[in-house]
Amino acid sequence: MDQGQDLDRRVKELIVRQLKLEIDPASIASSAPLFGDSAEGLGLDSIDALELVLGIEKEFGIKVQDEEVGVKAFASVDALCAFIESKAA
């Protein structure tokens, strides 16, 4: 498994664990929106966002500095992976 796939899996597992979702991490579409009311997304809200930021910071040892970056970075699992990779580089 390459690093990108591994990161994708870790992020999905983190989302499910951190937010105590009762779904299979593999069932989360990498490109689906995490927030909002779209049918294919997870429909997360601002409380979930805070939990997710805490989980990402703890798990990957990175800081999510400002809200605007956070909004883009947390758009989807793909966006989150790209954000984490850019911070880790």
C-alpha positions as CSV (number, residue, x, y, z in Angstrom):
1,M,0.0,0.0,0.0
2,D,1.5,3.4,-0.9
3,Q,1.7,6.3,1.4
4,G,-1.3,8.1,-0.2
5,Q,-3.6,5.2,0.3
6,D,-2.3,4.6,3.8
7,L,-3.0,8.3,4.7
8,D,-6.4,8.1,3.1
9,R,-7.2,5.0,5.3
10,R,-5.8,6.7,8.5
11,V,-7.8,9.9,7.9
12,K,-11.1,7.9,7.4
13,E,-10.4,5.8,10.5
14,L,-9.7,9.0,12.5
15,I,-12.9,10.6,11.3
16,V,-15.0,7.5,12.4
17,R,-13.1,7.1,15.7
18,Q,-13.0,10.9,16.6
19,L,-16.6,11.5,15.8
20,K,-17.9,8.1,17.1
21,L,-19.6,7.4,13.8
22,E,-21.1,4.0,13.4
23,I,-20.0,3.4,9.8
24,D,-17.2,1.5,8.1
25,P,-14.3,3.9,7.4
26,A,-14.0,2.3,4.0
27,S,-17.5,3.4,3.1
28,I,-16.5,7.1,3.2
29,A,-15.9,8.3,-0.4
30,S,-12.6,10.2,-0.5
31,S,-14.0,12.9,-2.7
32,A,-17.4,13.3,-0.9
33,P,-18.0,16.5,1.1
34,L,-17.6,16.1,4.8
35,F,-19.9,19.0,5.7
36,G,-23.3,20.2,4.5
37,D,-26.4,18.4,3.5
38,S,-25.3,16.7,0.2
39,A,-26.6,13.1,-0.1
40,E,-23.2,11.6,-0.7
41,G,-21.4,13.5,2.1
42,L,-21.2,12.9,5.8
43,G,-23.2,15.9,6.8
44,L,-20.8,17.0,9.6
45,D,-21.4,20.2,11.5
46,S,-19.2,22.8,13.3
47,I,-19.0,20.8,16.5
48,D,-17.7,17.8,14.4
49,A,-15.2,20.2,12.8
50,L,-13.7,21.1,16.2
51,E,-13.4,17.4,17.1
52,L,-11.8,16.7,13.8
53,V,-9.3,19.5,14.2
54,L,-8.3,18.2,17.6
55,G,-8.0,14.7,16.2
56,I,-5.9,15.7,13.2
57,E,-3.6,17.8,15.4
58,K,-3.1,15.0,17.9
59,E,-2.7,12.2,15.3
60,F,-0.5,13.9,12.8
61,G,1.2,16.5,15.0
62,I,0.2,19.4,12.8
63,K,-1.5,22.7,13.6
64,V,-4.6,23.9,11.8
65,Q,-4.0,27.6,12.1
66,D,-6.8,29.6,10.7
67,E,-10.4,29.0,9.9
68,E,-10.2,29.7,6.2
69,V,-7.5,27.1,5.6
70,G,-9.5,24.7,7.8
71,V,-12.6,25.2,5.6
72,K,-10.8,24.3,2.5
73,A,-8.7,21.5,4.1
74,F,-11.7,19.8,5.6
75,A,-13.8,19.9,2.4
76,S,-13.3,16.1,1.8
77,V,-11.0,13.3,2.8
78,D,-8.9,14.0,-0.3
79,A,-8.5,17.7,0.7
80,L,-7.6,16.6,4.2
81,C,-5.0,14.2,3.0
82,A,-3.5,17.0,0.7
83,F,-3.5,19.4,3.7
84,I,-1.7,16.9,6.0
85,E,0.9,16.1,3.3
86,S,1.6,19.8,2.7
87,K,2.0,20.4,6.5
88,A,4.2,17.3,6.9
89,A,6.5,18.2,4.0
